[in-house]
């Protein structure tokens, strides 16, 4: 039988971790994609669509605040649509970056009529 060899000791200083800084544009791209996914469901079956969402990000401390401006279909459940965008954006940002989302603000800038109604 062989003898077991102890694992080498870690080099000094390797137990400490560095810092990861995620650029604001990364948060904005993640949030924009998440918002587009929700809006695609709302626009499904309509012949007219609004502009893509516009996202801005602020980082107060160790959290991130996301502001998403959207064009929404009319008629639609705007409260439900805003809630779905908020939840998807927050879940996706936390899931992909590990950064806590302190707030997601959804602004409906324009109502777009037309399509299936």
N, C-alpha and C positions, 0 to 999 in steps of 0.2 A: 504494500500500500504506500501511496505517496504521502508526503507531509504537506500540510497546508502552509502557505506562505502568507504572512499578514499583508494587508493592503498598504501601499505607501502612504505616509502622512501627507496631508495636503500642504502645499507650499504656503508660507506665511502670506497672509493677506487675501487668499483666495476665497475664504469664507464670506468676505464682504462682497456685496453686490454693487454694481454700478447703478447709474440712473438711466432710465429710458425716457426720452423726450419725444412725444408724438407731435408732429407739426399740425397746426390748425387746419391746414388744407386736407390732411388725412381724416380728421374728424368730420370736416365738411363733406368730403366724398362719401364717407360711410353713411352719414345722415341723409345726404341727397339720394343715394341709392335706395335706402330704406323707405324714404318718403315716396319715391317714384314707384316702388313696388305696391304700396298701399293705394296710391292714386291710380295706378293702372287698373286695379280692380274696380275703382269707382267710375273710371272712364269707359270700361268695357261695354261694348254694344252701342256706343255713341259715335256719330259721324264727326262731331266737332270736339276738339280737345284743347285744353289750356296749355300755357307755357310750362316748361319744367320747373320744379321747385327751386327756389333760391335760398341758399343756406349761409348763415353767418355763425361764427363760433367765438365764444369768449371763455377764457380760462381763469376764473377767480380762484386762485390757490390751487388745490389739488383736484378740483372738480372741473367739469366742463358744462357750459350753458350753451344750448343750441337754439337758434331762431330759424324757423322754416317758413318762408312765404310761399303760398300756393295759390293756384287758380283752381277753383272747385266747380264741379258740374252743378247745374241748376235744372231741376230741383234735385236736392240730395239732403241726406241727414248730415248737416254740417258738424254738429256736435260729435256724432259718431265717427265721422271722417277725421276730425281733429284728434279725437281720442286715439284712434287707430294709428295715426301718424306719430303722435307722441310716444305711444307704447312701443311701436316698432323701432323708432329712432333710438330711444333710450336702451332698449334691449340689445340692439345691434352694436351700439357704441360700447356699452359695457362688455358685451361678449367678445368683441374683437380687440379692444384695447385695454380692458381692465380698469378703465378710468370711470369713476363715479360721475353720473350725470345729475347735476343739481336741478336743472330745469330744461324743459323743452317747450318753447313757445311756438305755437302754430298761428300764423296770420293768414287769413283768407283775404287776398288782395283783390280778387276778381271772381265774379260768378259768371260762368259761361253757359248760356242757354243753347239748346240745340241737340239734335240727336234723337234718341229713342224716348219720347214722351209725348 
